[in-house]
C-alpha cells in the first residue's frame, strides 16, 4: 500500500535529492537523534542468552563509535551498558584501587594511604 503524494513527508515530495541529503546530514549531527537511532539497534539485554546473541553486534557499535565524533558518545553508551561483567571496568581503575591476584580482583584498602601493598 502506498500513500498518496500529498500524504508523504515534505522531504520526499519536494526539494532536490541534495536538499534531502543535507537535511539528513544535519539530523545525524544531533547527538540525541543518533542516540535514538542506535537505541533501536540495541535490543534489551535481560538474560545471558540475550547478551550472547548481542556479542557480534557489539563490534558494530565499536565501529560506529570510531567512525564519527557525533556517533562516539551514543555508541559508547550502548557498549558500556551492554557489558557482560564489571571486570573490564575494574581494569580501568588504578592498581591502587583494585588489582588482580590469582585470577581474582582484590580491593586495596584505600584508607591505609601509602602503606597499601
C-alpha positions in Angstrom: 0.0 0.0 0.0 1.4 3.4 -0.9 0.5 6.8 0.4 -0.9 9.5 -2.0 1.8 12.0 -2.7 0.0 14.7 -0.7 0.4 12.5 2.5 4.2 11.8 2.0 6.6 13.7 4.2 7.8 17.0 2.9 11.3 15.8 2.3 10.1 13.1 0.0 7.6 15.2 -2.0 9.6 18.4 -2.5 13.1 19.6 -2.9 16.1 18.1 -4.7 17.9 15.0 -3.6 20.8 17.2 -2.4 18.4 19.2 -0.1 17.1 15.9 1.4 20.7 14.6 1.8 21.7 17.9 3.6 18.7 17.6 5.9 19.7 14.0 6.8 23.3 15.1 7.3 22.2 17.9 9.7 19.9 15.5 11.6 22.8 13.0 12.1 24.9 15.7 13.7 22.4 15.9 16.6 23.6 13.5 19.3 20.1 13.0 20.6 18.8 11.8 17.2 21.8 9.5 16.8 21.3 8.1 20.3 17.6 7.3 19.5 18.6 5.6 16.2 21.2 3.5 17.9 18.8 2.6 20.7 16.6 0.9 18.2 19.5 -1.2 17.1 20.3 -2.4 20.6 17.8 -5.0 22.0 17.1 -5.2 25.7 19.7 -7.4 27.3 17.8 -9.1 30.1 19.3 -12.5 30.2 22.7 -14.1 29.5 21.3 -15.6 26.2 20.3 -12.0 25.2 23.8 -10.8 25.8 25.4 -13.8 24.0 23.2 -13.1 21.0 24.3 -9.4 21.1 28.0 -10.0 21.2 28.5 -9.9 17.4 26.5 -6.6 17.3 28.9 -5.0 19.8 31.5 -4.7 17.1 29.1 -2.6 15.0 28.8 -0.2 17.9 32.6 -0.1 18.3 33.0 0.7 14.6 30.2 3.3 14.8 31.9 5.0 17.8 35.2 5.2 15.9 33.7 6.4 12.6 32.4 9.9 13.6 32.7 12.2 16.6 28.9 12.6 16.7 28.4 8.9 17.0 31.1 8.4 19.7 29.1 9.1 22.8 25.9 7.3 21.9 27.8 4.3 20.7 30.0 4.1 23.8 26.9 4.5 26.0 25.4 1.3 24.5 28.8 -0.5 24.7 29.2 0.3 28.4 25.6 -0.5 29.2 25.9 -3.9 27.4 29.0 -5.1 29.2 28.8 -8.7 30.4 30.5 -8.1 33.7 32.1 -5.4 35.8 35.7 -6.7 35.3 36.6 -4.7 32.2 35.6 -1.6 34.2 37.8 -2.6 37.1 40.8 -3.0 34.7 40.4 0.8 34.0 40.9 1.7 37.7 44.4 2.5 39.0 46.1 -0.5 40.5 46.0 1.3 43.9 42.2 0.7 43.9 41.9 -2.9 42.6 44.5 -5.4 41.4 44.4 -8.9 40.1 45.6 -11.6 42.4 45.4 -15.3 41.3 42.8 -14.5 38.7 40.6 -12.5 41.1 40.2 -8.8 41.5 41.0 -7.7 45.0 40.1 -4.3 46.5 43.0 -2.5 48.0 42.3 -0.7 51.3 42.4 2.9 50.2 42.2 4.2 53.8 45.7 3.0 54.6 47.3 5.5 52.3 50.9 4.8 51.3 51.1 1.6 53.4 49.0 -0.4 50.9 50.8 -3.3 49.4 
